[in-house]
Amino acid sequence: MRLVRRPGPGRRRTPLRRKIAALAAATALLVVAAVGVLVHVWTAHDIRSRGEARALNTLYAAMDVHRRTGVLTDGAELDPGDLPAALRAPGDGERHLFHDDRVEGNVGPSAWAAQRTGGPDSPVLAVQVNLNPDFSNLSRLDAAMAVASLLALVAATPLAVYGAGLLARRLGRVAETAARISAGDLDARSGPTKGDDEVADIAATVDRMADSLALRLRTERRFTADVAHELRTPVGGLLAATDLLPPGENEDLLRARVRDLRALVEDLLEISRLDAGAEEPVRVRVPLGAVVAEAVSRTGLGTGVTDLTEGADGTGDGVARTVETDPRRLERIVGNLVVNAHRHGGAPVRVTVDGRTVVVRDHGPGFPPGLLAHGPRRFHTGARERGSGHGLGLTIAFGQARVLGAELRLANAPDGGAVATLRLPG
């Protein structure tokens, strides 16, 4: 059996393992990018510092040679034309540094060191250290780091997917157990889960929840059965006592109320037997249309019956369809659906037999959303506009359909009204 629910907005669900793998990949990329930037900045600073130290040392040696011999060595020049403006007029005799970012051909960036050879008007001795080879090595280091990072990412992503898959499978088993419990299988359990983490805690919590629900449900069913059994005898006595009352309006009213009470008790007893799984079908081959017509006639309600398999409206093949089922339970299901349609729906109520399918349709306000979403609940009619009642008719119909192995679906027609579809097994 299943309920036809209103379709919700379509939404593609991304598997958890893909989300975890994508998060791991994004984290790895962020770490790689951060490490790459730090290595690049640190290496560039180191190249610049070492270049400046070389320039100062070269200038020191060249100045010493120039003062003693007047000869320029180690590439030193006096007032070179491309000397940066910041070093053209040093104000004292100290050595000065400047980092020049200009690139001309294979020269640059450069580290410059400059110092006056004598007084304020003396020429400036300058040394240029070309850092282009070092920065070229930095570019190759960046490329090597990028390639290595990509290779590491390619190798790490399958591991992340595998690890995420393990977690997703564990969570999937817990979700499957929760879904089975939600569908009514209170014996479903996740069982012991490997690991001592949040997933194991969730699995244990779901199992404890199932134990609690099963205990409450068993208590409720036991209470319902006990109440029904205890009421059966006094209600029978009340019904017998009404036979001793003198005829009249009061006697008719009291007899009708006692009969309603007896019907309620019998319904409760039937539900308790269905809940306990004590019902077994007695299957025989019967004409489906005839059984449905008999069930409808016993309700005493004005209900139209159309048997398409017998050509009642000129569309069938004129051959009666026979099915192997329990006719008493089938009559109980159809009768409850018809009574429910008259009590909570609106006229006209039609019953259609087509193949192995029986459709009961009314033209009332339709089934309430809560009933379509969660199924029938005893002592709950779902909506005020559906009228009053105990909510047991549909509960019994679903229980008997389950015993027969049939599929009972509830839906609302597009043009209004409730539609109950019973499909018997082949």
N, C-alpha and C positions, 0 to 999 in steps of 0.2 A: 504494500500500500504506500501511496505517497500523496502529498498535497501539491497542487499546482499553485505556486506562489507568483505574485506579480513580478515581472522582470524588473530588476534594478538597473541603474546606469552601468553600461559596460565599462570595465576597467581592467586593463592588462596588469597582471600581478608579476612583479619581478621576484624571482626566487631569492631566498635569503643568501644562498651560497654566492650568487653573483654580486649581491650587495657587499658581502664581506670581502670577496676577492677584489672588487673595485675599490673598496676602502683601503685594503692592504696595498694595492698597486698605487693608489693616490698618495698614501703615506710614504711608500718607498720613493716615489718620484719627488715628493717634497723634501725628504731627507737627502736624496741624491743632489737635488738642486741646491739645497742649503750647503752641503759639504763642498760641492763644486764651486760655489761662490766664495766660500771661506778660503778654499785652497787657492783660488785665482787671486783673491785680494792679498792673501799672505805672501804668495810667491811674487806678485808684482811689487809689493813693498820690499821684499828681500832683495829683488833684483835692483831696485832703485838705491837701497841702502848700500849694497855692495858696490854699485857703480860709483856712488858718491865717495866711498872710502878709497876706491882705486884712483879716482880723480885727485883727491887730496894727497895721497901718497905719491902719485906721479908728479904732481905740482911741487911737492916738497923736494923731491930728488932733482927735478929739472931746475928749480930755483937755486939749489946749492951749486949745481954744476955751472949755471949761468953766472953766478956771482964770482965764482973762482976762475972761470976760464972764458966767460963770455960766449960760450957755445950753447946752442939750443938742442936739447935731447928729448927723447921719449915723446916726440910729436908736439912739443911745446911751441907756442908761437907768441910773438910780441904784437899786441893790438891786432888780432886777426879780424878780418872784415865781417865774419859771421858771428862775432862775439855778441851774446845777448846784451841788450841795453842795460840790464840790471848790474852787469859786471864791468861796464866800460869805465866807470869812475869810482872805484872803491875809495872810501874816505880815509882809510888808514893802511897800515902795512900788514894787516891780517889776511889770511887766506879766506876766500869767499866761495860759496857753492851755489849752483843754480841747476835746476832740472829743466831741460829744454825738450818740449814735446814735438817740436818740428821734425818732419820726416822728409828728406830729400834723397830720392833714390834708395840706396841701401844704408843711408846714414840717418840715424835718429830712431827713436828718442835718444837724447844724449845727457850725460852728466858733465857739467862744466865746473872747473875750479880755476880761480884767478887771483893774482896778487901783484901789487906794484913792485917794480924792481928796485925802487929807491924812494925819492921824495915825492911830493904831491904831483909834480909835473912829469914824473918818470913814466916810461911805458908800462903797460899791463902785460904780465906774462900769464898766458892762459893755456889750459890743457882740456881737451875734449875727449871723453870716453864714450864711444859708440855702444849703445845698449841694444841695438837692433838684433844681434844674434840671440841675446838672452830673451828678449821678448818674443822672438820667433819660436824659441823653445817653449815659452809659455803657451803660445797658440797650439803647438803640438801636444802639450800636456793637457790642455782643455779638450782637444779632440779625443785624446786617449781616454780621458776620464769619462767623456760622453759615451764612447763606445763600450767601455767597461761597465758603465751604469746600465746601458741598455741590455747588455748581455746578462748582468745580474738580475735585472727586472724580468727578462724572459725566463730565466731559470727559477726565479722566486714566485712568479705568478702561478705556475701549475701547483707548486707547494701550497700557496695560499688557497687556491681553488679546492685542493684535496682536503686541507684542514677545514675550510668552510663547509665542504660537503659532509664531513663527519659530524660537524655541529648541526647542520641542517637536517641530516637524517635523524639524529637524536631528537631534535625538536619536532620533526615530522611525525615520529612515532607517538610523541606526546599529543600532538594536534590530532592525529588519527584516533587516539583513544578518547580524547575529549569530544570529537565529532560522533563517535559511536555512542558515548554516554548521552550526548544531546539528542541522538536519534532514538534513544530508549533502551539501549543495551547497557544496563547497569552492571553487567558482569564483566565489562571491558576494563582491563587494567594495563598500565604501562609496565608494571613489574620493576624489578631492580634495574637501575640504570648505571652504566659504568661512569666512573668519575665522581668527584666530590665537588661539584660546582652548582651554579644556578640552574642548569638544565635538570640535574638530578633532583634539586629542590622542587622544581616545577612538576616533574613527574610524580614525586611523592605526594605533593599537594593535590594533584588531580586524582590520584588513587584514593587519598583520604576523602576527597569530596565525593567520589563515587561510592565509597563505603557509607558515608553519611546519608547520601541520597537513597541508596538501596535500603538502608535501615528505616528511614522515614517512610519510604514507599511501602515496605513490608508492614510497617506499623499501621499505615493508613488502610492498606488492603485488609489486614486482619481485623481492624476496627469495623470496616464496612461489612465484612462477612459476619462478624459477631452480631452487629446491630440488626442486620437483615434476618439472621436466624432467630434472634430473640424476639423480633417483632412478628415473625410469621405466625406463631401460635396465637397471640392475642388478637391479631388482625383477623385470623380465621374465626376466632370466637366472636368478634364484633360482627363479621359478615353473617354468621349463623344467628346472632341475636337480632339482626334487623328483620329476619324472617318472622319473628314473633311480634313485630310492631303492627298495629292496625293500619290498613291501607290509608293513604292520604299523601298530601304534598310533602309533609315533613318526613314521612317514611321514604319517599322517593329520593328526596335530597340527601338524607342520611345514607341510604344505600349507595347512591352515586359516589359520595365522598369516601365511604369505606372501600368501594371497589377501586377508586383511584389510589387509595393508600395501599391496597393489596398489590396493585400493578407496580407501584413504586418499590415495594418490598421485593417483588419478583424480579424487577430490573436490577436491584442491588445484588440479589443472589446470583443473577446471571453474570453481572460484572465481576463479582468475586470469583466465580468459576473460571471466567475468561482470564482474569489476572493470574490465577493459580496455574493456568495451563492445563486444566483438567478436562477440557473439551476435546473430543475427537469426532471428526465428521464421519457420517455413515453415507457413503457415496453410492448412488444408483443413477442409471441413465434415465433422464426425464426430458420432456419437451420444454425448452426454456420459456417460450412464449406462454404456454399454458400455466406454468408455475407462477410466472410474473402476474398474469391476469388474475389468478386465484388469490395471490397475496394482495393485489390492489383491491379486489372485491371485498376481502375480509376487513379492510379498513372502514368500509361503509362511507367513504368520502367520494365526492364526484371527481373522478380522475380519468382522463382519457388515456387509452393504451393503444399504441401502434406497434404492430409486429411486422417489421419489414421482411423478415425471413419467410413469412407466410403470404406475402403479397397483399396485406390488408389494405394498403393504399395504392395498389397497382404497381409498386416498384419492386416487390420481392420476386423470388423465383417460385413461390407457391409450395415450397418444401419446408416443413417444420424442422427447426434446428433442435437437435437433442444434445444435451450436455451431461457429463458425468459429474454430479455434485450431490450435496446434501440438501434436498428440497426444503426441509424444515428450516435450516439456517438461511437458505436463500430467501424464503418467504419472510423470515424475520428481518433480513437486511432491507429488502424492498419495502416491506410494510413500514419500517421505521423511517426510511427516506421519504416515503409518501406522506406519512403523518407529520414529519418535520417540515416538509414543503408547505402543507396546508396550515400548520400552526404558526410558522414563522415567516412564510413567504406570502405570495399572493396568487390569486387565480388568473388565468387557468393553469392547472398543474397537468403536465403531460408526462407519460412514461413511454419510452421508445425502446424496442428490442431490436437489435441489429447484430446478427451473428452471435458472438458470445458476450456482447456488450449490452448493458441496461443503463439507460440515461433517464434520470428524473429531473425535470426542469420546471421551475415555477417562474412567476413574473412579479416577485416582490422586490424588496430592497437589496437582495443578494446577501451573500455571506459577509460578515464583518472582516476587516483586515486581520484582526487578531486570530480569528478562527482559521483563516487561510495560512497564516504564518506559523501557528503553533499547533494546529489540530484541535479536535474537540476535547473539552475538559468537562468532567462531570460536575453537575450543579453550577454550570456556567453557560449562559446562552450567548454571550459575546457582545450583544448590543441591545439597547432598549427597544429599538424599532423592530427587532426580530421577534418581539413578543415575550411572553413568560413561559417558563418550563424548568425542568430539572437538569437539562443538558445531558440526559442519559441516552437518548435515542441514537444520536450520532456515535457516541462512545461505544454502544453495543454494536452498532452497524460496523464500525471499524474493527472491533474485536472479532465478530463473526466472520468478516471478510478475511481477517488474518488466519482464522482457523481453516477456511476454505482454500487458502493460498491465492485469493483473488486480490485485485488491485482496485482500491476505492480512491477516487480523486474528487476533490472539491474545487470549484472554480466559479467565477461570475461571468455571465454572458455579456458580450460587448454592448448589446442593446438593453441590458438590465435583467435582473433575475438570477437566482442561484441554479447551478448545474452540478448534479452529483452523478458521476460516471462509475459504474461497476463493471469491471472487465474480468470475466471468469478465466481460469487457466485452461490451456488446451489439453 
